[in-house]
C-alpha cells in the first residue's frame, strides 16, 4: 500500500471522524428541542446533555490519540530511524 494512503487511513481519517463526531454532538447540544413532538422520542434535557457530552469526549479521545500517534511516528521518521514499530 502506498505511504500516502496508509497515512490518510491511519491518521487523517480517524481525526476527521473524531472531528465529525464532535461537530454532530455540538449540533445536537445546541439545537433547541421543541415541546411538541413525538412522545416516544422525547429526551430529558439532562440525558440529552450527558449523551452529547459523552460523544464529545469520545471524539476528543479519538482525535488526541491519533494526533499523538502521528506526532510519534513523525519524530521517528525525522530522526532518520527506519524502525517505525
mmCIF file of the N, C-alpha and C atoms, coordinates in Angstrom:
data_MODEL
# 
_entry.id   MODEL 
# 
loop_
_atom_site.group_PDB 
_atom_site.id 
_atom_site.type_symbol 
_atom_site.label_atom_id 
_atom_site.label_alt_id 
_atom_site.label_comp_id 
_atom_site.label_asym_id 
_atom_site.label_entity_id 
_atom_site.label_seq_id 
_atom_site.pdbx_PDB_ins_code 
_atom_site.Cartn_x 
_atom_site.Cartn_y 
_atom_site.Cartn_z 
_atom_site.occupancy 
_atom_site.B_iso_or_equiv 
_atom_site.pdbx_formal_charge 
_atom_site.auth_seq_id 
_atom_site.auth_comp_id 
_atom_site.auth_asym_id 
_atom_site.auth_atom_id 
_atom_site.pdbx_PDB_model_num 
ATOM 1   N N  . UNK A 1 1  ? 0.852   -1.175 0.000  1.00 0.00 ? 1  UNK A N  1 
ATOM 2   C CA . UNK A 1 1  ? 0.000   0.000  0.000  1.00 0.00 ? 1  UNK A CA 1 
ATOM 3   C C  . UNK A 1 1  ? 0.898   1.238  0.000  1.00 0.00 ? 1  UNK A C  1 
ATOM 4   N N  . UNK A 1 2  ? 0.494   2.223  -0.728 1.00 0.00 ? 2  UNK A N  1 
ATOM 5   C CA . UNK A 1 2  ? 1.311   3.424  -0.813 1.00 0.00 ? 2  UNK A CA 1 
ATOM 6   C C  . UNK A 1 2  ? 1.352   4.145  0.528  1.00 0.00 ? 2  UNK A C  1 
ATOM 7   N N  . UNK A 1 3  ? 2.427   4.866  0.740  1.00 0.00 ? 3  UNK A N  1 
ATOM 8   C CA . UNK A 1 3  ? 2.649   5.548  2.020  1.00 0.00 ? 3  UNK A CA 1 
ATOM 9   C C  . UNK A 1 3  ? 1.589   6.611  2.294  1.00 0.00 ? 3  UNK A C  1 
ATOM 10  N N  . UNK A 1 4  ? 1.203   7.340  1.266  1.00 0.00 ? 4  UNK A N  1 
ATOM 11  C CA . UNK A 1 4  ? 0.201   8.405  1.472  1.00 0.00 ? 4  UNK A CA 1 
ATOM 12  C C  . UNK A 1 4  ? -1.166  7.839  1.819  1.00 0.00 ? 4  UNK A C  1 
ATOM 13  N N  . UNK A 1 5  ? -1.519  6.726  1.213  1.00 0.00 ? 5  UNK A N  1 
ATOM 14  C CA . UNK A 1 5  ? -2.810  6.101  1.519  1.00 0.00 ? 5  UNK A CA 1 
ATOM 15  C C  . UNK A 1 5  ? -2.793  5.588  2.947  1.00 0.00 ? 5  UNK A C  1 
ATOM 16  N N  . UNK A 1 6  ? -1.691  4.960  3.350  1.00 0.00 ? 6  UNK A N  1 
ATOM 17  C CA . UNK A 1 6  ? -1.570  4.473  4.728  1.00 0.00 ? 6  UNK A CA 1 
ATOM 18  C C  . UNK A 1 6  ? -1.625  5.621  5.718  1.00 0.00 ? 6  UNK A C  1 
ATOM 19  N N  . UNK A 1 7  ? -0.987  6.731  5.396  1.00 0.00 ? 7  UNK A N  1 
ATOM 20  C CA . UNK A 1 7  ? -1.023  7.883  6.297  1.00 0.00 ? 7  UNK A CA 1 
ATOM 21  C C  . UNK A 1 7  ? -2.437  8.446  6.400  1.00 0.00 ? 7  UNK A C  1 
ATOM 22  N N  . UNK A 1 8  ? -3.147  8.518  5.282  1.00 0.00 ? 8  UNK A N  1 
ATOM 23  C CA . UNK A 1 8  ? -4.509  9.040  5.330  1.00 0.00 ? 8  UNK A CA 1 
ATOM 24  C C  . UNK A 1 8  ? -5.418  8.122  6.146  1.00 0.00 ? 8  UNK A C  1 
ATOM 25  N N  . UNK A 1 9  ? -5.345  6.823  5.887  1.00 0.00 ? 9  UNK A N  1 
ATOM 26  C CA . UNK A 1 9  ? -6.224  5.888  6.596  1.00 0.00 ? 9  UNK A CA 1 
ATOM 27  C C  . UNK A 1 9  ? -5.843  5.742  8.063  1.00 0.00 ? 9  UNK A C  1 
ATOM 28  N N  . UNK A 1 10 ? -4.580  5.898  8.386  1.00 0.00 ? 10 UNK A N  1 
ATOM 29  C CA . UNK A 1 10 ? -4.147  5.714  9.763  1.00 0.00 ? 10 UNK A CA 1 
ATOM 30  C C  . UNK A 1 10 ? -4.183  6.963  10.611 1.00 0.00 ? 10 UNK A C  1 
ATOM 31  N N  . UNK A 1 11 ? -4.088  8.148  9.977  1.00 0.00 ? 11 UNK A N  1 
ATOM 32  C CA . UNK A 1 11 ? -4.007  9.390  10.750 1.00 0.00 ? 11 UNK A CA 1 
ATOM 33  C C  . UNK A 1 11 ? -5.179  10.310 10.446 1.00 0.00 ? 11 UNK A C  1 
ATOM 34  N N  . UNK A 1 12 ? -5.326  10.682 9.195  1.00 0.00 ? 12 UNK A N  1 
ATOM 35  C CA . UNK A 1 12 ? -6.293  11.730 8.873  1.00 0.00 ? 12 UNK A CA 1 
ATOM 36  C C  . UNK A 1 12 ? -7.736  11.248 8.911  1.00 0.00 ? 12 UNK A C  1 
ATOM 37  N N  . UNK A 1 13 ? -8.004  10.028 8.510  1.00 0.00 ? 13 UNK A N  1 
ATOM 38  C CA . UNK A 1 13 ? -9.386  9.527  8.552  1.00 0.00 ? 13 UNK A CA 1 
ATOM 39  C C  . UNK A 1 13 ? -9.913  9.447  9.991  1.00 0.00 ? 13 UNK A C  1 
ATOM 40  N N  . UNK A 1 14 ? -9.160  8.890  10.957 1.00 0.00 ? 14 UNK A N  1 
ATOM 41  C CA . UNK A 1 14 ? -9.670  8.904  12.337 1.00 0.00 ? 14 UNK A CA 1 
ATOM 42  C C  . UNK A 1 14 ? -9.807  10.314 12.911 1.00 0.00 ? 14 UNK A C  1 
ATOM 43  N N  . UNK A 1 15 ? -8.892  11.223 12.537 1.00 0.00 ? 15 UNK A N  1 
ATOM 44  C CA . UNK A 1 15 ? -9.023  12.601 13.009 1.00 0.00 ? 15 UNK A CA 1 
ATOM 45  C C  . UNK A 1 15 ? -10.281 13.253 12.451 1.00 0.00 ? 15 UNK A C  1 
ATOM 46  N N  . UNK A 1 16 ? -10.541 13.052 11.163 1.00 0.00 ? 16 UNK A N  1 
ATOM 47  C CA . UNK A 1 16 ? -11.750 13.605 10.564 1.00 0.00 ? 16 UNK A CA 1 
ATOM 48  C C  . UNK A 1 16 ? -13.003 12.997 11.188 1.00 0.00 ? 16 UNK A C  1 
ATOM 49  N N  . UNK A 1 17 ? -12.968 11.699 11.454 1.00 0.00 ? 17 UNK A N  1 
ATOM 50  C CA . UNK A 1 17 ? -14.108 11.047 12.088 1.00 0.00 ? 17 UNK A CA 1 
ATOM 51  C C  . UNK A 1 17 ? -14.355 11.605 13.489 1.00 0.00 ? 17 UNK A C  1 
ATOM 52  N N  . UNK A 1 18 ? -13.292 11.817 14.252 1.00 0.00 ? 18 UNK A N  1 
ATOM 53  C CA . UNK A 1 18 ? -13.432 12.405 15.585 1.00 0.00 ? 18 UNK A CA 1 
ATOM 54  C C  . UNK A 1 18 ? -13.967 13.822 15.528 1.00 0.00 ? 18 UNK A C  1 
ATOM 55  N N  . UNK A 1 19 ? -13.487 14.615 14.572 1.00 0.00 ? 19 UNK A N  1 
ATOM 56  C CA . UNK A 1 19 ? -13.990 15.983 14.432 1.00 0.00 ? 19 UNK A CA 1 
ATOM 57  C C  . UNK A 1 19 ? -15.453 16.006 13.991 1.00 0.00 ? 19 UNK A C  1 
ATOM 58  N N  . UNK A 1 20 ? -15.842 15.065 13.127 1.00 0.00 ? 20 UNK A N  1 
ATOM 59  C CA . UNK A 1 20 ? -17.248 14.972 12.742 1.00 0.00 ? 20 UNK A CA 1 
ATOM 60  C C  . UNK A 1 20 ? -18.125 14.592 13.929 1.00 0.00 ? 20 UNK A C  1 
ATOM 61  N N  . UNK A 1 21 ? -17.646 13.666 14.763 1.00 0.00 ? 21 UNK A N  1 
ATOM 62  C CA . UNK A 1 21 ? -18.396 13.309 15.969 1.00 0.00 ? 21 UNK A CA 1 
ATOM 63  C C  . UNK A 1 21 ? -18.585 14.514 16.877 1.00 0.00 ? 21 UNK A C  1 
ATOM 64  N N  . UNK A 1 22 ? -17.531 15.291 17.045 1.00 0.00 ? 22 UNK A N  1 
ATOM 65  C CA . UNK A 1 22 ? -17.626 16.484 17.894 1.00 0.00 ? 22 UNK A CA 1 
ATOM 66  C C  . UNK A 1 22 ? -18.595 17.495 17.291 1.00 0.00 ? 22 UNK A C  1 
ATOM 67  N N  . UNK A 1 23 ? -18.558 17.667 15.967 1.00 0.00 ? 23 UNK A N  1 
ATOM 68  C CA . UNK A 1 23 ? -19.465 18.613 15.311 1.00 0.00 ? 23 UNK A CA 1 
ATOM 69  C C  . UNK A 1 23 ? -20.922 18.168 15.439 1.00 0.00 ? 23 UNK A C  1 
ATOM 70  N N  . UNK A 1 24 ? -21.189 16.880 15.238 1.00 0.00 ? 24 UNK A N  1 
ATOM 71  C CA . UNK A 1 24 ? -22.561 16.383 15.363 1.00 0.00 ? 24 UNK A CA 1 
ATOM 72  C C  . UNK A 1 24 ? -23.055 16.495 16.800 1.00 0.00 ? 24 UNK A C  1 
ATOM 73  N N  . UNK A 1 25 ? -22.186 16.219 17.765 1.00 0.00 ? 25 UNK A N  1 
ATOM 74  C CA . UNK A 1 25 ? -22.591 16.343 19.167 1.00 0.00 ? 25 UNK A CA 1 
ATOM 75  C C  . UNK A 1 25 ? -22.854 17.799 19.520 1.00 0.00 ? 25 UNK A C  1 
ATOM 76  N N  . UNK A 1 26 ? -22.035 18.707 19.005 1.00 0.00 ? 26 UNK A N  1 
ATOM 77  C CA . UNK A 1 26 ? -22.270 20.131 19.242 1.00 0.00 ? 26 UNK A CA 1 
ATOM 78  C C  . UNK A 1 26 ? -23.581 20.588 18.645 1.00 0.00 ? 26 UNK A C  1 
ATOM 79  N N  . UNK A 1 27 ? -23.883 20.093 17.444 1.00 0.00 ? 27 UNK A N  1 
ATOM 80  C CA . UNK A 1 27 ? -25.158 20.427 16.821 1.00 0.00 ? 27 UNK A CA 1 
ATOM 81  C C  . UNK A 1 27 ? -26.316 19.864 17.644 1.00 0.00 ? 27 UNK A C  1 
ATOM 82  N N  . UNK A 1 28 ? -26.167 18.662 18.157 1.00 0.00 ? 28 UNK A N  1 
ATOM 83  C CA . UNK A 1 28 ? -27.203 18.043 18.982 1.00 0.00 ? 28 UNK A CA 1 
ATOM 84  C C  . UNK A 1 28 ? -27.412 18.830 20.276 1.00 0.00 ? 28 UNK A C  1 
ATOM 85  N N  . UNK A 1 29 ? -26.326 19.308 20.854 1.00 0.00 ? 29 UNK A N  1 
ATOM 86  C CA . UNK A 1 29 ? -26.436 20.041 22.112 1.00 0.00 ? 29 UNK A CA 1 
ATOM 87  C C  . UNK A 1 29 ? -26.995 21.448 21.915 1.00 0.00 ? 29 UNK A C  1 
ATOM 88  N N  . UNK A 1 30 ? -26.698 22.079 20.795 1.00 0.00 ? 30 UNK A N  1 
ATOM 89  C CA . UNK A 1 30 ? -27.104 23.461 20.580 1.00 0.00 ? 30 UNK A CA 1 
ATOM 90  C C  . UNK A 1 30 ? -28.470 23.614 19.912 1.00 0.00 ? 30 UNK A C  1 
ATOM 91  N N  . UNK A 1 31 ? -28.978 22.547 19.301 1.00 0.00 ? 31 UNK A N  1 
ATOM 92  C CA . UNK A 1 31 ? -30.270 22.620 18.632 1.00 0.00 ? 31 UNK A CA 1 
ATOM 93  C C  . UNK A 1 31 ? -31.386 22.568 19.668 1.00 0.00 ? 31 UNK A C  1 
ATOM 94  N N  . UNK A 1 32 ? -32.280 23.560 19.659 1.00 0.00 ? 32 UNK A N  1 
ATOM 95  C CA . UNK A 1 32 ? -33.380 23.528 20.642 1.00 0.00 ? 32 UNK A CA 1 
ATOM 96  C C  . UNK A 1 32 ? -34.387 22.439 20.296 1.00 0.00 ? 32 UNK A C  1 
ATOM 97  N N  . UNK A 1 33 ? -34.871 21.799 21.318 1.00 0.00 ? 33 UNK A N  1 
ATOM 98  C CA . UNK A 1 33 ? -35.879 20.764 21.138 1.00 0.00 ? 33 UNK A CA 1 
ATOM 99  C C  . UNK A 1 33 ? -37.236 21.370 21.460 1.00 0.00 ? 33 UNK A C  1 
ATOM 100 N N  . UNK A 1 34 ? -38.161 21.221 20.554 1.00 0.00 ? 34 UNK A N  1 
ATOM 101 C CA . UNK A 1 34 ? -39.497 21.767 20.753 1.00 0.00 ? 34 UNK A CA 1 
ATOM 102 C C  . UNK A 1 34 ? -40.288 20.939 21.760 1.00 0.00 ? 34 UNK A C  1 
ATOM 103 N N  . UNK A 1 35 ? -41.225 21.568 22.463 1.00 0.00 ? 35 UNK A N  1 
ATOM 104 C CA . UNK A 1 35 ? -42.015 20.812 23.429 1.00 0.00 ? 35 UNK A CA 1 
ATOM 105 C C  . UNK A 1 35 ? -42.975 19.842 22.753 1.00 0.00 ? 35 UNK A C  1 
ATOM 106 N N  . UNK A 1 36 ? -43.477 20.201 21.578 1.00 0.00 ? 36 UNK A N  1 
ATOM 107 C CA . UNK A 1 36 ? -44.362 19.304 20.858 1.00 0.00 ? 36 UNK A CA 1 
ATOM 108 C C  . UNK A 1 36 ? -43.552 18.407 19.953 1.00 0.00 ? 36 UNK A C  1 
ATOM 109 N N  . UNK A 1 37 ? -43.873 17.196 19.931 1.00 0.00 ? 37 UNK A N  1 
ATOM 110 C CA . UNK A 1 37 ? -43.146 16.263 19.092 1.00 0.00 ? 37 UNK A CA 1 
ATOM 111 C C  . UNK A 1 37 ? -43.617 14.862 19.414 1.00 0.00 ? 37 UNK A C  1 
ATOM 112 N N  . UNK A 1 38 ? -42.929 13.931 18.935 1.00 0.00 ? 38 UNK A N  1 
ATOM 113 C CA . UNK A 1 38 ? -43.276 12.545 19.184 1.00 0.00 ? 38 UNK A CA 1 
ATOM 114 C C  . UNK A 1 38 ? -42.898 12.190 20.622 1.00 0.00 ? 38 UNK A C  1 
ATOM 115 N N  . UNK A 1 39 ? -43.860 11.760 21.442 1.00 0.00 ? 39 UNK A N  1 
ATOM 116 C CA . UNK A 1 39 ? -43.531 11.451 22.837 1.00 0.00 ? 39 UNK A CA 1 
ATOM 117 C C  . UNK A 1 39 ? -42.651 10.218 22.982 1.00 0.00 ? 39 UNK A C  1 
ATOM 118 N N  . UNK A 1 40 ? -42.588 9.392  21.952 1.00 0.00 ? 40 UNK A N  1 
ATOM 119 C CA . UNK A 1 40 ? -41.725 8.207  22.036 1.00 0.00 ? 40 UNK A CA 1 
ATOM 120 C C  . UNK A 1 40 ? -40.249 8.579  21.956 1.00 0.00 ? 40 UNK A C  1 
ATOM 121 N N  . UNK A 1 41 ? -39.954 9.708  21.327 1.00 0.00 ? 41 UNK A N  1 
ATOM 122 C CA . UNK A 1 41 ? -38.567 10.127 21.157 1.00 0.00 ? 41 UNK A CA 1 
ATOM 123 C C  . UNK A 1 41 ? -38.229 11.349 21.984 1.00 0.00 ? 41 UNK A C  1 
ATOM 124 N N  . UNK A 1 42 ? -39.022 11.630 22.999 1.00 0.00 ? 42 UNK A N  1 
ATOM 125 C CA . UNK A 1 42 ? -38.749 12.773 23.867 1.00 0.00 ? 42 UNK A CA 1 
ATOM 126 C C  . UNK A 1 42 ? -37.557 12.455 24.756 1.00 0.00 ? 42 UNK A C  1 
ATOM 127 N N  . UNK A 1 43 ? -36.646 13.408 24.874 1.00 0.00 ? 43 UNK A N  1 
ATOM 128 C CA . UNK A 1 43 ? -35.453 13.229 25.695 1.00 0.00 ? 43 UNK A CA 1 
ATOM 129 C C  . UNK A 1 43 ? -35.485 14.207 26.865 1.00 0.00 ? 43 UNK A C  1 
ATOM 130 N N  . UNK A 1 44 ? -35.087 13.715 27.982 1.00 0.00 ? 44 UNK A N  1 
ATOM 131 C CA . UNK A 1 44 ? -34.893 14.574 29.137 1.00 0.00 ? 44 UNK A CA 1 
ATOM 132 C C  . UNK A 1 44 ? -33.692 15.474 28.838 1.00 0.00 ? 44 UNK A C  1 
ATOM 133 N N  . UNK A 1 45 ? -33.740 16.766 29.172 1.00 0.00 ? 45 UNK A N  1 
ATOM 134 C CA . UNK A 1 45 ? -32.598 17.646 28.867 1.00 0.00 ? 45 UNK A CA 1 
ATOM 135 C C  . UNK A 1 45 ? -31.292 17.185 29.514 1.00 0.00 ? 45 UNK A C  1 
ATOM 136 N N  . UNK A 1 46 ? -31.379 16.598 30.693 1.00 0.00 ? 46 UNK A N  1 
ATOM 137 C CA . UNK A 1 46 ? -30.142 16.126 31.352 1.00 0.00 ? 46 UNK A CA 1 
ATOM 138 C C  . UNK A 1 46 ? -29.558 14.946 30.599 1.00 0.00 ? 46 UNK A C  1 
ATOM 139 N N  . UNK A 1 47 ? -30.403 14.009 30.191 1.00 0.00 ? 47 UNK A N  1 
ATOM 140 C CA . UNK A 1 47 ? -29.884 12.852 29.457 1.00 0.00 ? 47 UNK A CA 1 
ATOM 141 C C  . UNK A 1 47 ? -29.370 13.266 28.077 1.00 0.00 ? 47 UNK A C  1 
ATOM 142 N N  . UNK A 1 48 ? -30.001 14.251 27.451 1.00 0.00 ? 48 UNK A N  1 
ATOM 143 C CA . UNK A 1 48 ? -29.514 14.741 26.158 1.00 0.00 ? 48 UNK A CA 1 
ATOM 144 C C  . UNK A 1 48 ? -28.145 15.397 26.320 1.00 0.00 ? 48 UNK A C  1 
ATOM 145 N N  . UNK A 1 49 ? -27.965 16.141 27.400 1.00 0.00 ? 49 UNK A N  1 
ATOM 146 C CA . UNK A 1 49 ? -26.664 16.770 27.648 1.00 0.00 ? 49 UNK A CA 1 
ATOM 147 C C  . UNK A 1 49 ? -25.589 15.727 27.946 1.00 0.00 ? 49 UNK A C  1 
ATOM 148 N N  . UNK A 1 50 ? -25.936 14.712 28.712 1.00 0.00 ? 50 UNK A N  1 
ATOM 149 C CA . UNK A 1 50 ? -24.974 13.651 29.009 1.00 0.00 ? 50 UNK A CA 1 
ATOM 150 C C  . UNK A 1 50 ? -24.586 12.877 27.752 1.00 0.00 ? 50 UNK A C  1 
ATOM 151 N N  . UNK A 1 51 ? -25.561 12.592 26.903 1.00 0.00 ? 51 UNK A N  1 
ATOM 152 C CA . UNK A 1 51 ? -25.288 11.880 25.661 1.00 0.00 ? 51 UNK A CA 1 
ATOM 153 C C  . UNK A 1 51 ? -24.392 12.713 24.746 1.00 0.00 ? 51 UNK A C  1 
ATOM 154 N N  . UNK A 1 52 ? -24.719 13.979 24.578 1.00 0.00 ? 52 UNK A N  1 
ATOM 155 C CA . UNK A 1 52 ? -23.893 14.855 23.739 1.00 0.00 ? 52 UNK A CA 1 
ATOM 156 C C  . UNK A 1 52 ? -22.495 15.027 24.300 1.00 0.00 ? 52 UNK A C  1 
ATOM 157 N N  . UNK A 1 53 ? -22.405 15.172 25.618 1.00 0.00 ? 53 UNK A N  1 
ATOM 158 C CA . UNK A 1 53 ? -21.085 15.294 26.249 1.00 0.00 ? 53 UNK A CA 1 
ATOM 159 C C  . UNK A 1 53 ? -20.254 14.041 26.093 1.00 0.00 ? 53 UNK A C  1 
ATOM 160 N N  . UNK A 1 54 ? -20.893 12.876 26.183 1.00 0.00 ? 54 UNK A N  1 
ATOM 161 C CA . UNK A 1 54 ? -20.162 11.617 26.009 1.00 0.00 ? 54 UNK A CA 1 
ATOM 162 C C  . UNK A 1 54 ? -19.622 11.480 24.587 1.00 0.00 ? 54 UNK A C  1 
ATOM 163 N N  . UNK A 1 55 ? -20.407 11.903 23.614 1.00 0.00 ? 55 UNK A N  1 
ATOM 164 C CA . UNK A 1 55 ? -19.945 11.828 22.221 1.00 0.00 ? 55 UNK A CA 1 
ATOM 165 C C  . UNK A 1 55 ? -18.793 12.809 21.990 1.00 0.00 ? 55 UNK A C  1 
ATOM 166 N N  . UNK A 1 56 ? -18.838 13.974 22.628 1.00 0.00 ? 56 UNK A N  1 
ATOM 167 C CA . UNK A 1 56 ? -17.727 14.926 22.524 1.00 0.00 ? 56 UNK A CA 1 
ATOM 168 C C  . UNK A 1 56 ? -16.464 14.323 23.124 1.00 0.00 ? 56 UNK A C  1 
ATOM 169 N N  . UNK A 1 57 ? -16.592 13.648 24.261 1.00 0.00 ? 57 UNK A N  1 
ATOM 170 C CA . UNK A 1 57 ? -15.429 13.014 24.903 1.00 0.00 ? 57 UNK A CA 1 
ATOM 171 C C  . UNK A 1 57 ? -14.856 11.913 24.014 1.00 0.00 ? 57 UNK A C  1 
ATOM 172 N N  . UNK A 1 58 ? -15.706 11.081 23.432 1.00 0.00 ? 58 UNK A N  1 
ATOM 173 C CA . UNK A 1 58 ? -15.234 10.013 22.541 1.00 0.00 ? 58 UNK A CA 1 
ATOM 174 C C  . UNK A 1 58 ? -14.532 10.605 21.322 1.00 0.00 ? 58 UNK A C  1 
ATOM 175 N N  . UNK A 1 59 ? -15.109 11.634 20.724 1.00 0.00 ? 59 UNK A N  1 
ATOM 176 C CA . UNK A 1 59 ? -14.469 12.281 19.578 1.00 0.00 ? 59 UNK A CA 1 
ATOM 177 C C  . UNK A 1 59 ? -13.148 12.921 19.958 1.00 0.00 ? 59 UNK A C  1 
ATOM 178 N N  . UNK A 1 60 ? -13.089 13.547 21.136 1.00 0.00 ? 60 UNK A N  1 
ATOM 179 C CA . UNK A 1 60 ? -11.836 14.150 21.600 1.00 0.00 ? 60 UNK A CA 1 
ATOM 180 C C  . UNK A 1 60 ? -10.748 13.120 21.842 1.00 0.00 ? 60 UNK A C  1 
ATOM 181 N N  . UNK A 1 61 ? -11.112 11.995 22.432 1.00 0.00 ? 61 UNK A N  1 
ATOM 182 C CA . UNK A 1 61 ? -10.136 10.922 22.649 1.00 0.00 ? 61 UNK A CA 1 
ATOM 183 C C  . UNK A 1 61 ? -9.633  10.380 21.322 1.00 0.00 ? 61 UNK A C  1 
ATOM 184 N N  . UNK A 1 62 ? -10.531 10.235 20.354 1.00 0.00 ? 62 UNK A N  1 
ATOM 185 C CA . UNK A 1 62 ? -10.130 9.750  19.036 1.00 0.00 ? 62 UNK A CA 1 
ATOM 186 C C  . UNK A 1 62 ? -9.159  10.712 18.365 1.00 0.00 ? 62 UNK A C  1 
ATOM 187 N N  . UNK A 1 63 ? -9.444  11.995 18.432 1.00 0.00 ? 63 UNK A N  1 
ATOM 188 C CA . UNK A 1 63 ? -8.571  12.997 17.805 1.00 0.00 ? 63 UNK A CA 1 
ATOM 189 C C  . UNK A 1 63 ? -7.229  13.068 18.530 1.00 0.00 ? 63 UNK A C  1 
ATOM 190 N N  . UNK A 1 64 ? -7.245  13.127 19.861 1.00 0.00 ? 64 UNK A N  1 
ATOM 191 C CA . UNK A 1 64 ? -5.997  13.272 20.606 1.00 0.00 ? 64 UNK A CA 1 
ATOM 192 C C  . UNK A 1 64 ? -5.101  12.043 20.499 1.00 0.00 ? 64 UNK A C  1 
ATOM 193 N N  . UNK A 1 65 ? -5.677  10.850 20.539 1.00 0.00 ? 65 UNK A N  1 
ATOM 194 C CA . UNK A 1 65 ? -4.844  9.652  20.427 1.00 0.00 ? 65 UNK A CA 1 
ATOM 195 C C  . UNK A 1 65 ? -4.244  9.525  19.039 1.00 0.00 ? 65 UNK A C  1 
ATOM 196 N N  . UNK A 1 66 ? -5.020  9.873  18.020 1.00 0.00 ? 66 UNK A N  1 
ATOM 197 C CA . UNK A 1 66 ? -4.491  9.818  16.656 1.00 0.00 ? 66 UNK A CA 1 
ATOM 198 C C  . UNK A 1 66 ? -3.418  10.871 16.445 1.00 0.00 ? 66 UNK A C  1 
ATOM 199 N N  . UNK A 1 67 ? -3.604  12.054 16.999 1.00 0.00 ? 67 UNK A N  1 
ATOM 200 C CA . UNK A 1 67 ? -2.594  13.104 16.880 1.00 0.00 ? 67 UNK A CA 1 
ATOM 201 C C  . UNK A 1 67 ? -1.302  12.694 17.579 1.00 0.00 ? 67 UNK A C  1 
ATOM 202 N N  . UNK A 1 68 ? -1.409  12.073 18.736 1.00 0.00 ? 68 UNK A N  1 
ATOM 203 C CA . UNK A 1 68 ? -0.215  11.608 19.440 1.00 0.00 ? 68 UNK A CA 1 
ATOM 204 C C  . UNK A 1 68 ? 0.529   10.543 18.668 1.00 0.00 ? 68 UNK A C  1 
ATOM 205 N N  . UNK A 1 69 ? -0.207  9.619  18.063 1.00 0.00 ? 69 UNK A N  1 
ATOM 206 C CA . UNK A 1 69 ? 0.427   8.572  17.252 1.00 0.00 ? 69 UNK A CA 1 
ATOM 207 C C  . UNK A 1 69 ? 1.102   9.183  16.036 1.00 0.00 ? 69 UNK A C  1 
ATOM 208 N N  . UNK A 1 70 ? 0.465   10.179 15.406 1.00 0.00 ? 70 UNK A N  1 
ATOM 209 C CA . UNK A 1 70 ? 1.059   10.836 14.244 1.00 0.00 ? 70 UNK A CA 1 
ATOM 210 C C  . UNK A 1 70 ? 2.339   11.580 14.635 1.00 0.00 ? 70 UNK A C  1 
ATOM 211 N N  . UNK A 1 71 ? 2.308   12.277 15.779 1.00 0.00 ? 71 UNK A N  1 
ATOM 212 C CA . UNK A 1 71 ? 3.487   13.011 16.235 1.00 0.00 ? 71 UNK A CA 1 
ATOM 213 C C  . UNK A 1 71 ? 4.645   12.069 16.552 1.00 0.00 ? 71 UNK A C  1 
ATOM 214 N N  . UNK A 1 72 ? 4.334   10.922 17.151 1.00 0.00 ? 72 UNK A N  1 
ATOM 215 C CA . UNK A 1 72 ? 5.372   9.957  17.484 1.00 0.00 ? 72 UNK A CA 1 
ATOM 216 C C  . UNK A 1 72 ? 5.993   9.366  16.221 1.00 0.00 ? 72 UNK A C  1 
ATOM 217 N N  . UNK A 1 73 ? 5.181   9.009  15.243 1.00 0.00 ? 73 UNK A N  1 
ATOM 218 C CA . UNK A 1 73 ? 5.727   8.451  14.008 1.00 0.00 ? 73 UNK A CA 1 
ATOM 219 C C  . UNK A 1 73 ? 6.496   9.504  13.218 1.00 0.00 ? 73 UNK A C  1 
ATOM 220 N N  . UNK A 1 74 ? 6.072   10.742 13.276 1.00 0.00 ? 74 UNK A N  1 
ATOM 221 C CA . UNK A 1 74 ? 6.785   11.823 12.588 1.00 0.00 ? 74 UNK A CA 1 
ATOM 222 C C  . UNK A 1 74 ? 8.151   12.050 13.224 1.00 0.00 ? 74 UNK A C  1 
ATOM 223 N N  . UNK A 1 75 ? 8.231   11.953 14.557 1.00 0.00 ? 75 UNK A N  1 
ATOM 224 C CA . UNK A 1 75 ? 9.510   12.134 15.246 1.00 0.00 ? 75 UNK A CA 1 
ATOM 225 C C  . UNK A 1 75 ? 10.479  11.008 14.888 1.00 0.00 ? 75 UNK A C  1 
ATOM 226 N N  . UNK A 1 76 ? 9.967   9.787  14.789 1.00 0.00 ? 76 UNK A N  1 
ATOM 227 C CA . UNK A 1 76 ? 10.826  8.661  14.408 1.00 0.00 ? 76 UNK A CA 1 
ATOM 228 C C  . UNK A 1 76 ? 11.306  8.835  12.980 1.00 0.00 ? 76 UNK A C  1 
ATOM 229 N N  . UNK A 1 77 ? 10.426  9.266  12.099 1.00 0.00 ? 77 UNK A N  1 
ATOM 230 C CA . UNK A 1 77 ? 10.799  9.452  10.703 1.00 0.00 ? 77 UNK A CA 1 
ATOM 231 C C  . UNK A 1 77 ? 11.804  10.583 10.544 1.00 0.00 ? 77 UNK A C  1 
ATOM 232 N N  . UNK A 1 78 ? 11.629  11.687 11.299 1.00 0.00 ? 78 UNK A N  1 
ATOM 233 C CA . UNK A 1 78 ? 12.572  12.807 11.208 1.00 0.00 ? 78 UNK A CA 1 
ATOM 234 C C  . UNK A 1 78 ? 13.926  12.475 11.809 1.00 0.00 ? 78 UNK A C  1 
ATOM 235 N N  . UNK A 1 79 ? 13.957  11.552 12.773 1.00 0.00 ? 79 UNK A N  1 
ATOM 236 C CA . UNK A 1 79 ? 15.220  11.171 13.380 1.00 0.00 ? 79 UNK A CA 1 
ATOM 237 C C  . UNK A 1 79 ? 16.039  10.278 12.449 1.00 0.00 ? 79 UNK A C  1 
ATOM 238 N N  . UNK A 1 80 ? 15.417  9.811  11.372 1.00 0.00 ? 80 UNK A N  1 
ATOM 239 C CA . UNK A 1 80 ? 16.143  9.007  10.402 1.00 0.00 ? 80 UNK A CA 1 
ATOM 240 C C  . UNK A 1 80 ? 16.108  7.527  10.719 1.00 0.00 ? 80 UNK A C  1 
ATOM 241 N N  . UNK A 1 81 ? 15.358  7.137  11.700 1.00 0.00 ? 81 UNK A N  1 
ATOM 242 C CA . UNK A 1 81 ? 15.266  5.724  12.038 1.00 0.00 ? 81 UNK A CA 1 
ATOM 243 C C  . UNK A 1 81 ? 14.349  5.006  11.062 1.00 0.00 ? 81 UNK A C  1 
ATOM 244 N N  . UNK A 1 82 ? 14.776  3.859  10.622 1.00 0.00 ? 82 UNK A N  1 
ATOM 245 C CA . UNK A 1 82 ? 13.939  3.091  9.691  1.00 0.00 ? 82 UNK A CA 1 
ATOM 246 C C  . UNK A 1 82 ? 12.989  2.174  10.431 1.00 0.00 ? 82 UNK A C  1 
ATOM 247 N N  . UNK A 1 83 ? 13.095  2.129  11.756 1.00 0.00 ? 83 UNK A N  1 
ATOM 248 C CA . UNK A 1 83 ? 12.209  1.286  12.549 1.00 0.00 ? 83 UNK A CA 1 
ATOM 249 C C  . UNK A 1 83 ? 11.019  2.114  13.007 1.00 0.00 ? 83 UNK A C  1 
ATOM 250 N N  . UNK A 1 84 ? 9.831   1.797  12.480 1.00 0.00 ? 84 UNK A N  1 
ATOM 251 C CA . UNK A 1 84 ? 8.620   2.512  12.874 1.00 0.00 ? 84 UNK A CA 1 
ATOM 252 C C  . UNK A 1 84 ? 7.953   1.863  14.055 1.00 0.00 ? 84 UNK A C  1 
ATOM 253 N N  . UNK A 1 85 ? 8.171   0.594  14.256 1.00 0.00 ? 85 UNK A N  1 
ATOM 254 C CA . UNK A 1 85 ? 7.447   -0.114 15.318 1.00 0.00 ? 85 UNK A CA 1 
ATOM 255 C C  . UNK A 1 85 ? 8.358   -0.515 16.421 1.00 0.00 ? 85 UNK A C  1 
# 
